[in-house]
Amino acid sequence: MKIAQRFNVAAIAAPGQVPKGRLKEGAGGYVQSSLRDSNWIDHVPGVETPGYSRVVPPGHGLIEFPKGITAKRDIQTLELISLMKTKYPLLALGLMLGGLAASTSSGWSADSTAKPVLLYSRYYNAEGENRYLPDDTYKQVIQRLRQDFDVRVHNQPLTRETLADVKLLFIVNPSDKAVGNNPPPPHVSAADIKVLTQFVGQGGSLIVSGNQENHNLEVADMNKLLAQFGIQATNLYTDAKKLVLPEDTPVIGGLRWAYYTGNLLVLDPTNPAKPRALVMNDLKQKPPKGTRDQAGCLLAAAEPGRGRVVVVTDSGWLADWAFNEEGIGGVAIKGQDNWEIFRRLKHWAAHLPDAPK
């Protein structure tokens, strides 16, 4: 199905700068799109959660190898080696080593049930920063992530070595300045950009969460990374509100998002990563407290190379107090599907088949 594309145009911002001012129609450059085209839908995995049905498009399901093929192959190989080992020991050794190399290089390891690795990286979070700690306000989401992932949490630099077996990299509220007397936090560097763009381009997945002002949020250097995927964060904000997402929204349609304040995104439609807006702010749904309600993109996705990127403009929506509907700052949003939204997003980003809640 081909759905018409709709664009809202925003002002261009140079990579590394925070776009400022109000968004104006007709200004060239970055575009916030609410498009849902056949290209996009072809990359959306099926969802079987009761009450939220979306079908995998024909020809895009998972490939399942017939059971027993690898076992039969291994038995035949062993029989051949047994036959040859007395007369041709060196050739037998070569067969064994070759079989091992082929098995590991193709991903057919002995432990075929191993979970993919998700790294919750605290590398860009300042030492002493207590927001969104994995054993505190992010305790529930980390526990739930363990259902489908081997979850790691550390603050080591993001290098080819630390990302070697990582499938999904999760970065939340990168810090701008030092906390207390601690050293200043690292910002995204040119070397980081090279490593992370290569990581994603080769099939890795990246989810980045922004936030609102007064949360020690670093934007300018993170924008240099996001620019590689045609996405930029701004200094325009929307206050906490509940957004009931349109049914035709890819991946997360029909769900209720308890959004706890964040900044706005602008997208570059010419970028080869194909950035797309998943959630555009609905101005008909008003914040219960606060007056800021900026038109534009609140959640975007891109597909650079073989990988996928998701950028969200709020980090509090995954906190325990959001899941428990206790709220914060005098705002408690009731009736939300935040975990289901994130569950679907992480599955889409990591190219995983859908799984029960």
Contacts in CASP RR format, 6 or more apart in sequence:
PFRMAT RR
TARGET T0000
AUTHOR 0000-0000-0000
METHOD contacts of the structure
MODEL  1
MKIAQRFNVAAIAAPGQVPKGRLKEGAGGYVQSSLRDSNWIDHVPGVETP
GYSRVVPPGHGLIEFPKGITAKRDIQTLELISLMKTKYPLLALGLMLGGL
AASTSSGWSADSTAKPVLLYSRYYNAEGENRYLPDDTYKQVIQRLRQDFD
VRVHNQPLTRETLADVKLLFIVNPSDKAVGNNPPPPHVSAADIKVLTQFV
GQGGSLIVSGNQENHNLEVADMNKLLAQFGIQATNLYTDAKKLVLPEDTP
VIGGLRWAYYTGNLLVLDPTNPAKPRALVMNDLKQKPPKGTRDQAGCLLA
AAEPGRGRVVVVTDSGWLADWAFNEEGIGGVAIKGQDNWEIFRRLKHWAA
HLPDAPK
1 38 0 8 1.000
1 41 0 8 1.000
2 37 0 8 1.000
2 38 0 8 1.000
3 35 0 8 1.000
3 36 0 8 1.000
3 37 0 8 1.000
3 38 0 8 1.000
3 248 0 8 1.000
5 33 0 8 1.000
5 35 0 8 1.000
5 37 0 8 1.000
6 33 0 8 1.000
6 34 0 8 1.000
6 35 0 8 1.000
7 31 0 8 1.000
7 32 0 8 1.000
7 33 0 8 1.000
7 35 0 8 1.000
7 269 0 8 1.000
8 23 0 8 1.000
8 25 0 8 1.000
8 31 0 8 1.000
8 32 0 8 1.000
8 33 0 8 1.000
8 34 0 8 1.000
8 280 0 8 1.000
8 295 0 8 1.000
8 296 0 8 1.000
9 23 0 8 1.000
9 24 0 8 1.000
9 25 0 8 1.000
9 26 0 8 1.000
9 27 0 8 1.000
9 28 0 8 1.000
9 29 0 8 1.000
9 30 0 8 1.000
9 31 0 8 1.000
9 32 0 8 1.000
10 19 0 8 1.000
10 23 0 8 1.000
10 24 0 8 1.000
10 27 0 8 1.000
10 29 0 8 1.000
10 30 0 8 1.000
10 31 0 8 1.000
10 32 0 8 1.000
10 266 0 8 1.000
10 296 0 8 1.000
11 19 0 8 1.000
11 21 0 8 1.000
11 23 0 8 1.000
11 24 0 8 1.000
11 27 0 8 1.000
11 28 0 8 1.000
11 29 0 8 1.000
11 30 0 8 1.000
11 266 0 8 1.000
12 19 0 8 1.000
12 27 0 8 1.000
12 28 0 8 1.000
12 29 0 8 1.000
12 30 0 8 1.000
13 19 0 8 1.000
13 20 0 8 1.000
13 30 0 8 1.000
13 223 0 8 1.000
13 232 0 8 1.000
13 234 0 8 1.000
13 266 0 8 1.000
15 223 0 8 1.000
15 224 0 8 1.000
15 227 0 8 1.000
15 232 0 8 1.000
16 220 0 8 1.000
16 221 0 8 1.000
16 223 0 8 1.000
16 224 0 8 1.000
16 227 0 8 1.000
17 220 0 8 1.000
17 223 0 8 1.000
18 219 0 8 1.000
18 220 0 8 1.000
18 223 0 8 1.000
18 233 0 8 1.000
18 234 0 8 1.000
18 235 0 8 1.000
19 30 0 8 1.000
19 232 0 8 1.000
19 234 0 8 1.000
19 235 0 8 1.000
19 266 0 8 1.000
20 234 0 8 1.000
20 235 0 8 1.000
21 235 0 8 1.000
21 236 0 8 1.000
22 236 0 8 1.000
23 32 0 8 1.000
23 236 0 8 1.000
23 264 0 8 1.000
23 266 0 8 1.000
23 294 0 8 1.000
23 295 0 8 1.000
23 296 0 8 1.000
29 268 0 8 1.000
29 269 0 8 1.000
29 270 0 8 1.000
30 230 0 8 1.000
30 232 0 8 1.000
30 266 0 8 1.000
30 267 0 8 1.000
30 268 0 8 1.000
30 269 0 8 1.000
31 266 0 8 1.000
31 267 0 8 1.000
31 268 0 8 1.000
31 269 0 8 1.000
32 265 0 8 1.000
32 266 0 8 1.000
32 267 0 8 1.000
32 277 0 8 1.000
32 280 0 8 1.000
32 296 0 8 1.000
32 297 0 8 1.000
33 267 0 8 1.000
33 269 0 8 1.000
33 275 0 8 1.000
33 276 0 8 1.000
33 277 0 8 1.000
33 297 0 8 1.000
34 277 0 8 1.000
34 280 0 8 1.000
35 276 0 8 1.000
35 277 0 8 1.000
36 248 0 8 1.000
36 249 0 8 1.000
36 250 0 8 1.000
39 274 0 8 1.000
40 250 0 8 1.000
40 276 0 8 1.000
41 57 0 8 1.000
41 250 0 8 1.000
42 57 0 8 1.000
42 60 0 8 1.000
43 60 0 8 1.000
43 303 0 8 1.000
43 348 0 8 1.000
44 54 0 8 1.000
44 57 0 8 1.000
44 250 0 8 1.000
44 251 0 8 1.000
44 348 0 8 1.000
45 56 0 8 1.000
45 347 0 8 1.000
45 348 0 8 1.000
45 351 0 8 1.000
45 352 0 8 1.000
45 353 0 8 1.000
45 354 0 8 1.000
46 54 0 8 1.000
46 55 0 8 1.000
46 56 0 8 1.000
46 353 0 8 1.000
46 354 0 8 1.000
47 53 0 8 1.000
47 54 0 8 1.000
47 251 0 8 1.000
47 344 0 8 1.000
47 354 0 8 1.000
48 354 0 8 1.000
48 356 0 8 1.000
49 340 0 8 1.000
49 354 0 8 1.000
49 356 0 8 1.000
49 357 0 8 1.000
52 253 0 8 1.000
52 254 0 8 1.000
52 255 0 8 1.000
52 340 0 8 1.000
54 251 0 8 1.000
54 253 0 8 1.000
62 353 0 8 1.000
70 108 0 8 1.000
77 95 0 8 1.000
77 99 0 8 1.000
80 95 0 8 1.000
81 92 0 8 1.000
81 95 0 8 1.000
81 96 0 8 1.000
84 91 0 8 1.000
84 92 0 8 1.000
84 95 0 8 1.000
85 92 0 8 1.000
102 108 0 8 1.000
103 109 0 8 1.000
103 110 0 8 1.000
114 150 0 8 1.000
115 148 0 8 1.000
115 149 0 8 1.000
115 150 0 8 1.000
116 148 0 8 1.000
116 149 0 8 1.000
116 150 0 8 1.000
116 167 0 8 1.000
116 168 0 8 1.000
116 350 0 8 1.000
116 352 0 8 1.000
117 149 0 8 1.000
117 150 0 8 1.000
117 152 0 8 1.000
117 165 0 8 1.000
117 166 0 8 1.000
117 167 0 8 1.000
117 168 0 8 1.000
118 145 0 8 1.000
118 149 0 8 1.000
118 150 0 8 1.000
118 151 0 8 1.000
118 152 0 8 1.000
118 166 0 8 1.000
118 167 0 8 1.000
118 168 0 8 1.000
118 169 0 8 1.000
118 170 0 8 1.000
118 346 0 8 1.000
118 350 0 8 1.000
119 152 0 8 1.000
119 153 0 8 1.000
119 154 0 8 1.000
119 162 0 8 1.000
119 163 0 8 1.000
119 166 0 8 1.000
119 168 0 8 1.000
119 169 0 8 1.000
119 170 0 8 1.000
120 134 0 8 1.000
120 138 0 8 1.000
120 142 0 8 1.000
120 145 0 8 1.000
120 151 0 8 1.000
120 152 0 8 1.000
120 153 0 8 1.000
120 170 0 8 1.000
120 172 0 8 1.000
121 154 0 8 1.000
121 155 0 8 1.000
121 158 0 8 1.000
121 169 0 8 1.000
121 170 0 8 1.000
121 171 0 8 1.000
122 153 0 8 1.000
122 154 0 8 1.000
122 155 0 8 1.000
123 154 0 8 1.000
123 155 0 8 1.000
123 156 0 8 1.000
123 157 0 8 1.000
123 158 0 8 1.000
123 171 0 8 1.000
123 186 0 8 1.000
124 171 0 8 1.000
124 174 0 8 1.000
124 175 0 8 1.000
124 185 0 8 1.000
124 186 0 8 1.000
124 187 0 8 1.000
124 188 0 8 1.000
124 218 0 8 1.000
124 222 0 8 1.000
125 131 0 8 1.000
125 132 0 8 1.000
125 155 0 8 1.000
125 172 0 8 1.000
125 173 0 8 1.000
125 174 0 8 1.000
125 175 0 8 1.000
125 185 0 8 1.000
126 175 0 8 1.000
126 177 0 8 1.000
126 178 0 8 1.000
126 179 0 8 1.000
126 182 0 8 1.000
126 184 0 8 1.000
126 185 0 8 1.000
126 216 0 8 1.000
127 155 0 8 1.000
127 178 0 8 1.000
127 179 0 8 1.000
127 182 0 8 1.000
127 183 0 8 1.000
127 185 0 8 1.000
128 179 0 8 1.000
128 180 0 8 1.000
128 182 0 8 1.000
129 173 0 8 1.000
129 175 0 8 1.000
129 179 0 8 1.000
129 185 0 8 1.000
129 216 0 8 1.000
130 136 0 8 1.000
131 137 0 8 1.000
131 173 0 8 1.000
131 215 0 8 1.000
131 216 0 8 1.000
131 315 0 8 1.000
132 138 0 8 1.000
132 172 0 8 1.000
132 173 0 8 1.000
132 315 0 8 1.000
132 316 0 8 1.000
132 318 0 8 1.000
132 319 0 8 1.000
134 142 0 8 1.000
134 153 0 8 1.000
135 142 0 8 1.000
137 316 0 8 1.000
137 319 0 8 1.000
137 320 0 8 1.000
137 321 0 8 1.000
138 172 0 8 1.000
138 318 0 8 1.000
138 319 0 8 1.000
138 320 0 8 1.000
139 320 0 8 1.000
140 320 0 8 1.000
140 323 0 8 1.000
141 318 0 8 1.000
141 319 0 8 1.000
141 320 0 8 1.000
141 323 0 8 1.000
141 339 0 8 1.000
141 342 0 8 1.000
142 151 0 8 1.000
142 153 0 8 1.000
144 339 0 8 1.000
144 343 0 8 1.000
145 151 0 8 1.000
145 346 0 8 1.000
147 355 0 8 1.000
148 346 0 8 1.000
148 347 0 8 1.000
148 352 0 8 1.000
148 355 0 8 1.000
149 167 0 8 1.000
149 168 0 8 1.000
149 346 0 8 1.000
149 350 0 8 1.000
152 166 0 8 1.000
154 162 0 8 1.000
156 162 0 8 1.000
157 186 0 8 1.000
158 169 0 8 1.000
158 192 0 8 1.000
158 195 0 8 1.000
158 196 0 8 1.000
159 195 0 8 1.000
160 195 0 8 1.000
160 198 0 8 1.000
160 199 0 8 1.000
163 169 0 8 1.000
163 195 0 8 1.000
163 199 0 8 1.000
166 199 0 8 1.000
166 204 0 8 1.000
167 204 0 8 1.000
167 205 0 8 1.000
167 350 0 8 1.000
168 204 0 8 1.000
168 205 0 8 1.000
168 206 0 8 1.000
168 207 0 8 1.000
168 346 0 8 1.000
168 349 0 8 1.000
168 350 0 8 1.000
169 196 0 8 1.000
169 199 0 8 1.000
169 204 0 8 1.000
169 205 0 8 1.000
169 206 0 8 1.000
169 207 0 8 1.000
170 207 0 8 1.000
171 206 0 8 1.000
171 207 0 8 1.000
171 208 0 8 1.000
171 209 0 8 1.000
172 208 0 8 1.000
172 209 0 8 1.000
172 210 0 8 1.000
172 315 0 8 1.000
172 318 0 8 1.000
173 209 0 8 1.000
173 210 0 8 1.000
173 211 0 8 1.000
173 215 0 8 1.000
173 216 0 8 1.000
173 217 0 8 1.000
173 315 0 8 1.000
174 185 0 8 1.000
174 187 0 8 1.000
174 188 0 8 1.000
174 208 0 8 1.000
174 210 0 8 1.000
174 217 0 8 1.000
174 218 0 8 1.000
174 222 0 8 1.000
175 185 0 8 1.000
175 216 0 8 1.000
175 217 0 8 1.000
175 218 0 8 1.000
176 185 0 8 1.000
176 187 0 8 1.000
176 216 0 8 1.000
176 217 0 8 1.000
176 218 0 8 1.000
176 219 0 8 1.000
177 184 0 8 1.000
177 185 0 8 1.000
177 216 0 8 1.000
178 184 0 8 1.000
178 185 0 8 1.000
179 216 0 8 1.000
185 218 0 8 1.000
187 218 0 8 1.000
187 221 0 8 1.000
187 222 0 8 1.000
188 221 0 8 1.000
188 222 0 8 1.000
188 224 0 8 1.000
188 225 0 8 1.000
189 221 0 8 1.000
192 225 0 8 1.000
193 224 0 8 1.000
193 225 0 8 1.000
193 228 0 8 1.000
196 206 0 8 1.000
196 225 0 8 1.000
197 225 0 8 1.000
197 228 0 8 1.000
197 304 0 8 1.000
199 206 0 8 1.000
200 206 0 8 1.000
200 229 0 8 1.000
200 304 0 8 1.000
200 305 0 8 1.000
200 307 0 8 1.000
200 308 0 8 1.000
200 309 0 8 1.000
201 304 0 8 1.000
201 305 0 8 1.000
201 306 0 8 1.000
201 307 0 8 1.000
202 305 0 8 1.000
202 306 0 8 1.000
202 307 0 8 1.000
203 305 0 8 1.000
203 306 0 8 1.000
203 307 0 8 1.000
203 308 0 8 1.000
203 351 0 8 1.000
204 306 0 8 1.000
204 307 0 8 1.000
204 308 0 8 1.000
204 350 0 8 1.000
205 307 0 8 1.000
205 308 0 8 1.000
205 309 0 8 1.000
205 349 0 8 1.000
205 350 0 8 1.000
205 351 0 8 1.000
206 308 0 8 1.000
206 309 0 8 1.000
206 310 0 8 1.000
206 349 0 8 1.000
207 309 0 8 1.000
207 310 0 8 1.000
207 311 0 8 1.000
207 312 0 8 1.000
207 345 0 8 1.000
207 346 0 8 1.000
207 349 0 8 1.000
208 222 0 8 1.000
208 226 0 8 1.000
208 309 0 8 1.000
208 310 0 8 1.000
208 311 0 8 1.000
208 312 0 8 1.000
209 311 0 8 1.000
209 312 0 8 1.000
209 313 0 8 1.000
209 314 0 8 1.000
209 315 0 8 1.000
209 316 0 8 1.000
209 318 0 8 1.000
210 217 0 8 1.000
210 233 0 8 1.000
210 262 0 8 1.000
210 263 0 8 1.000
210 311 0 8 1.000
210 312 0 8 1.000
210 313 0 8 1.000
210 314 0 8 1.000
210 315 0 8 1.000
211 217 0 8 1.000
211 261 0 8 1.000
211 262 0 8 1.000
211 263 0 8 1.000
211 313 0 8 1.000
211 314 0 8 1.000
211 315 0 8 1.000
211 316 0 8 1.000
212 237 0 8 1.000
212 261 0 8 1.000
212 262 0 8 1.000
212 263 0 8 1.000
212 314 0 8 1.000
213 235 0 8 1.000
213 237 0 8 1.000
215 315 0 8 1.000
217 263 0 8 1.000
219 233 0 8 1.000
219 235 0 8 1.000
219 263 0 8 1.000
222 233 0 8 1.000
223 232 0 8 1.000
223 233 0 8 1.000
226 232 0 8 1.000
226 233 0 8 1.000
226 311 0 8 1.000
227 268 0 8 1.000
228 273 0 8 1.000
228 304 0 8 1.000
229 271 0 8 1.000
229 273 0 8 1.000
229 275 0 8 1.000
229 302 0 8 1.000
229 304 0 8 1.000
229 309 0 8 1.000
229 311 0 8 1.000
230 267 0 8 1.000
230 268 0 8 1.000
230 271 0 8 1.000
230 273 0 8 1.000
230 275 0 8 1.000
230 302 0 8 1.000
231 265 0 8 1.000
231 266 0 8 1.000
231 267 0 8 1.000
231 268 0 8 1.000
231 275 0 8 1.000
231 300 0 8 1.000
231 302 0 8 1.000
231 309 0 8 1.000
231 311 0 8 1.000
232 265 0 8 1.000
232 266 0 8 1.000
232 267 0 8 1.000
232 268 0 8 1.000
233 263 0 8 1.000
233 264 0 8 1.000
233 265 0 8 1.000
233 311 0 8 1.000
233 313 0 8 1.000
234 263 0 8 1.000
234 264 0 8 1.000
234 265 0 8 1.000
234 266 0 8 1.000
235 263 0 8 1.000
236 263 0 8 1.000
236 264 0 8 1.000
236 294 0 8 1.000
237 261 0 8 1.000
237 262 0 8 1.000
237 263 0 8 1.000
237 264 0 8 1.000
237 292 0 8 1.000
237 294 0 8 1.000
238 259 0 8 1.000
238 261 0 8 1.000
238 262 0 8 1.000
238 264 0 8 1.000
238 281 0 8 1.000
238 287 0 8 1.000
238 292 0 8 1.000
238 293 0 8 1.000
238 294 0 8 1.000
238 298 0 8 1.000
238 313 0 8 1.000
239 261 0 8 1.000
239 287 0 8 1.000
239 289 0 8 1.000
239 290 0 8 1.000
239 291 0 8 1.000
239 292 0 8 1.000
239 293 0 8 1.000
240 258 0 8 1.000
240 259 0 8 1.000
240 260 0 8 1.000
240 261 0 8 1.000
240 287 0 8 1.000
240 288 0 8 1.000
240 289 0 8 1.000
240 290 0 8 1.000
240 331 0 8 1.000
240 333 0 8 1.000
241 259 0 8 1.000
241 285 0 8 1.000
241 286 0 8 1.000
241 287 0 8 1.000
241 288 0 8 1.000
241 293 0 8 1.000
241 333 0 8 1.000
242 256 0 8 1.000
242 257 0 8 1.000
242 258 0 8 1.000
242 259 0 8 1.000
242 285 0 8 1.000
242 333 0 8 1.000
242 335 0 8 1.000
242 336 0 8 1.000
243 256 0 8 1.000
243 257 0 8 1.000
243 259 0 8 1.000
243 279 0 8 1.000
243 281 0 8 1.000
243 282 0 8 1.000
243 285 0 8 1.000
243 298 0 8 1.000
244 254 0 8 1.000
244 255 0 8 1.000
244 256 0 8 1.000
244 257 0 8 1.000
244 282 0 8 1.000
244 285 0 8 1.000
245 252 0 8 1.000
245 253 0 8 1.000
245 254 0 8 1.000
245 255 0 8 1.000
245 256 0 8 1.000
245 257 0 8 1.000
245 279 0 8 1.000
246 253 0 8 1.000
246 254 0 8 1.000
247 253 0 8 1.000
247 254 0 8 1.000
249 278 0 8 1.000
249 279 0 8 1.000
250 276 0 8 1.000
250 278 0 8 1.000
251 278 0 8 1.000
251 344 0 8 1.000
251 345 0 8 1.000
251 348 0 8 1.000
252 278 0 8 1.000
252 279 0 8 1.000
252 340 0 8 1.000
252 341 0 8 1.000
252 344 0 8 1.000
252 345 0 8 1.000
255 337 0 8 1.000
255 340 0 8 1.000
255 341 0 8 1.000
256 335 0 8 1.000
256 336 0 8 1.000
256 337 0 8 1.000
257 279 0 8 1.000
257 317 0 8 1.000
257 336 0 8 1.000
257 337 0 8 1.000
257 338 0 8 1.000
257 341 0 8 1.000
258 317 0 8 1.000
258 322 0 8 1.000
258 325 0 8 1.000
258 333 0 8 1.000
258 335 0 8 1.000
258 336 0 8 1.000
258 338 0 8 1.000
259 298 0 8 1.000
259 314 0 8 1.000
259 317 0 8 1.000
259 333 0 8 1.000
260 314 0 8 1.000
260 316 0 8 1.000
260 317 0 8 1.000
260 319 0 8 1.000
260 322 0 8 1.000
260 327 0 8 1.000
260 328 0 8 1.000
260 331 0 8 1.000
260 333 0 8 1.000
261 314 0 8 1.000
262 298 0 8 1.000
262 313 0 8 1.000
262 314 0 8 1.000
263 313 0 8 1.000
264 281 0 8 1.000
264 294 0 8 1.000
264 296 0 8 1.000
264 297 0 8 1.000
264 298 0 8 1.000
264 313 0 8 1.000
265 277 0 8 1.000
265 296 0 8 1.000
265 297 0 8 1.000
265 298 0 8 1.000
265 299 0 8 1.000
265 300 0 8 1.000
265 311 0 8 1.000
265 313 0 8 1.000
266 297 0 8 1.000
267 275 0 8 1.000
267 276 0 8 1.000
267 277 0 8 1.000
267 297 0 8 1.000
267 300 0 8 1.000
268 275 0 8 1.000
269 275 0 8 1.000
271 302 0 8 1.000
272 304 0 8 1.000
273 302 0 8 1.000
273 303 0 8 1.000
273 304 0 8 1.000
273 305 0 8 1.000
273 309 0 8 1.000
274 302 0 8 1.000
274 303 0 8 1.000
275 300 0 8 1.000
275 301 0 8 1.000
275 302 0 8 1.000
276 300 0 8 1.000
276 301 0 8 1.000
276 302 0 8 1.000
277 296 0 8 1.000
277 297 0 8 1.000
277 299 0 8 1.000
277 300 0 8 1.000
278 299 0 8 1.000
278 300 0 8 1.000
278 301 0 8 1.000
278 310 0 8 1.000
279 297 0 8 1.000
279 298 0 8 1.000
279 299 0 8 1.000
280 295 0 8 1.000
280 296 0 8 1.000
280 297 0 8 1.000
280 298 0 8 1.000
281 293 0 8 1.000
281 294 0 8 1.000
281 295 0 8 1.000
281 296 0 8 1.000
281 297 0 8 1.000
281 298 0 8 1.000
283 293 0 8 1.000
283 295 0 8 1.000
286 293 0 8 1.000
287 293 0 8 1.000
288 331 0 8 1.000
288 333 0 8 1.000
289 330 0 8 1.000
289 331 0 8 1.000
298 312 0 8 1.000
298 313 0 8 1.000
298 314 0 8 1.000
299 310 0 8 1.000
299 311 0 8 1.000
299 312 0 8 1.000
299 313 0 8 1.000
300 310 0 8 1.000
300 311 0 8 1.000
301 308 0 8 1.000
301 309 0 8 1.000
301 310 0 8 1.000
301 311 0 8 1.000
301 348 0 8 1.000
301 349 0 8 1.000
302 308 0 8 1.000
302 309 0 8 1.000
302 311 0 8 1.000
303 309 0 8 1.000
307 351 0 8 1.000
308 348 0 8 1.000
308 349 0 8 1.000
308 350 0 8 1.000
308 351 0 8 1.000
309 349 0 8 1.000
310 345 0 8 1.000
310 348 0 8 1.000
310 349 0 8 1.000
316 322 0 8 1.000
316 328 0 8 1.000
317 338 0 8 1.000
318 338 0 8 1.000
318 342 0 8 1.000
319 328 0 8 1.000
321 327 0 8 1.000
321 328 0 8 1.000
322 328 0 8 1.000
322 333 0 8 1.000
322 336 0 8 1.000
322 338 0 8 1.000
323 338 0 8 1.000
323 339 0 8 1.000
325 332 0 8 1.000
325 333 0 8 1.000
325 334 0 8 1.000
325 335 0 8 1.000
325 336 0 8 1.000
326 332 0 8 1.000
327 333 0 8 1.000
339 357 0 8 1.000
340 357 0 8 1.000
343 357 0 8 1.000
344 354 0 8 1.000
346 352 0 8 1.000
347 353 0 8 1.000
347 354 0 8 1.000
347 355 0 8 1.000
END
